[in-house]
Amino acid sequence: PFVLHGLEVFYASVVIAWYTIPFVFPDVLRINPHKLVFLLFELRGGEMVVSILSFCVIYLLPVICLLKLISALLHSKLPVLCDPERFIPVLLNIVLSFCIIFFIVIYVIRYAADILFFLTLSPVIYVLIGLSVIYNILFLVVLVVYFKKKNPTFQEYIAFKEKIREGKLLKVEVRLGIQKKLLLSFVSLICILIIILSSILLLNFNKTVLSRMIHNGRTQAEGCATVVQTLMPQDIEIRDYFGKQQRKNIESDFRFISMSYYDRMKNANDFVVTASTDSSLIGNRIKDTYRNTKEAMYAYSKKERSYEFVAPVAWGAFIIGYTVVVYDRDVIFEPYFRTQVKAILISFFFVYISIILVYFFGSRIVHPILFLRMSVNKLSDTLSNMMQGKVKVSANLLRYDDVVRTKDEIKTLSSEFKDMTGVIRGMIPYISTSTFQHAENESPTSRLRKMTFLFTDIRGFTTMCEGLPPAKVVSILNHYLDIQSSIILHNHGDIDKFVGDEIMATFDGPFKEKNACKAGMDIRAAMAKEREKRLKENKKVISIGIGINTGPVVFGSVGAKERMDFTSIGDTVNLAARLEGANKEYHTKSLISEDVYTKVKEDFLCREIDLITVQGKNKPVRIFELLQEKRLVIRKIRELKRNFESGLEKYRKKDWDEALKIFTFLDTRYNDETSGIFIERIRLYRRNPPPTRWNGVFHLKAK
């Protein structure tokens, strides 16, 4: 605003000086605003209404200039009229400069009869017209910027473009955009057309003027020769004829400089002026060029910038004199010069307007394309971030902002992108994150990764859904799976796949074990609420089994050419699935491996359950039950853990009596079904003792 205020003050000062100089130095400025009032009045044929309007418009301009001089002082108090970046002040600046340009152009078109007109103009006028053009262009740009600032979509595009320049989104930026190409192409084409048409029209007009002048000049010279020949030798009547021609010349469209009669001197081969419309030429001798001319002719004098038409006056075969009509070239070609000035000014005007119109219509074409590019790039960037793992894979994050407001092919294209986004959004929930993030790989890939796996299974779901229609069964299943999935995703996990009422989830990162256990505890809490809700409604209930394991797996693409899936393969995955199934054997809810326990024992209270070997493996695995987060643990759970692990120690030492005593106490006091499992084992081992070198390992047969 400070720079714009400075420009306003400078321009307003120049305009006011243009208005005031004629009062002090009346003859300095050939073009001044006070003459323009009379000029407009004259052009409109003296209409009073037009005269008053012209007067008001012309003398309103210095009032606007005075406002511009004080606008910097009133910037904060009256921003609507004084802020050079607001609509009304910008519009006033455009109108002010345009009116000054318009009035000066009208004056030039009216009075520019020859090149001397421009040579005698004051430099102040050239400075004023140059400043007005620059000022008009500048505030047209400010007006465009104003409307762009008012457009929130365009401002969003500007921010998007800044990211492009920083290299965050695209590596290559367009150097010559469509709008610039449109401007260069159409404005160049318009300039060429205007130049060609103007040149053709001016050339034809020039030929017409010259042809008419030659015809008129020859007619004048020959007519004069005929009259002189008729009036010979009556000198008085010849001089009267030239006097009449001089009076007629004043109102003629093709005024001549002079019309003269060169009479032959007696006894001499010489010709001198004896009668002329210009008395100063009396006694001049004829040019040698015209001597012995037998017929009418003309010649152009570059030195004098005049056309001379000569016709012989003959008496029979004897030439007694010559008539010479001289035309001033500038006078003859004044209509052509005026037309030339008009053509140049109108050409500049149309080029100027064409730039504005091409920019405007170009914006109507280019801006929707730019906005479409921005929306598509946002969509592409979101997909890219999902595939790179920078953000979670979620259909809710994938949005296409249709900001194109036109009603044309670009709008249709934008709608097609929106529909395509809807299709992709619909597909995302059916694709696992791992598959989605590796979909860009053209060939099957695999690598070794350390991950944590969580398996869940709904117990009693089949019983609960007996007698229900299929749609209701699917609705109930989706309800429970949605609860679990939301919790897993909230704890930074990913759903690898759904298998009926089972879920296989994966966790990655430095806190993968902790996140998996937290997800398991949250799932148990959510399912407990669902259980209570159904019990109150006297409906059948379900329970949940959870198994968690961590370790190395082979992670990669599995499947056929036309249908691939990215998943994990290995003993780590199998053990997690076996732990989920082992909950049925031990009547537990959440079992974790020893590898998981070592990572989470500081955050979660766990009790050791058993040392087992799963089907297909001989190496024993120590398993633990996930009881509660340590910050939420109550005394009862701590006592349960302590007593159970004490009984487990006696059990492994084959101290059946002490072990049975402890497990019986836990079964009776805490209703611990897991202790009941070990009570049955102890009774079995009493009847059928284990081998001497038995180390407490239990062979789990369930899958």
Secondary structure, DSSP 8 states (H G I E B T S, - for coil): -HHHHHHHHHHHHHHHHHHHHHHH-TTT-SS-HHHHHHHHHHHTTT-HHHHHHHHHHHHHHHHHHHHHHHTTTTTTT-HHHH-TTSHHHHHHHHHHHHHHHHHHHHHHHHH--SHHHHHTS-HHHHHHHHHHHHHHHHHHHHHHHHHHHH-HHHHHHHHHHHHHHTTSS-S---SS-HHHHHHHHHHHHHHHHHHHHHHHHHHHHHHHHHHHHHHHHHHHHHHHHHHHHHHTT-HHHHHHHHHHHHHHHHT-SS--SEEEEEEE-TTSS-EEEEEESSGGGTT-B--GGGTT--S-EEEEETTTTEEEEEEEEEETTEEEEEEEEEEEHHHHTHHHHHHHHHHHHHHHHHHHHHHHHHHHHHHHHHHHHHHHHHHHHHHHHHHHHHHTTSS---GGG---------SSHHHHHHHHHHHHHHHHHHHGGGS-HHHHHTTT-SS--EEEEEEEEEEEEEETHHHHTTT--HHHHHHHHHHHHHHHHHHHHHTTEEEEEEETTEEEEEE-STTHHHHHHHHHHHHHHHHHHHHHHHHHTT----EEEEEEEEEEEEEEEEE-SS-EEEEEESHHHHHHHHHHHHHHHHT-SEEEEHHHHHHHTTTEEEEEEEEEE-TT--S-EEEEEEEEEGGG--HHHHHHHHHHHHHHHHHHTT-HHHHHHHHHHHHHHS--HHHHHHHHHHHHHHHS---TT--SEEE----
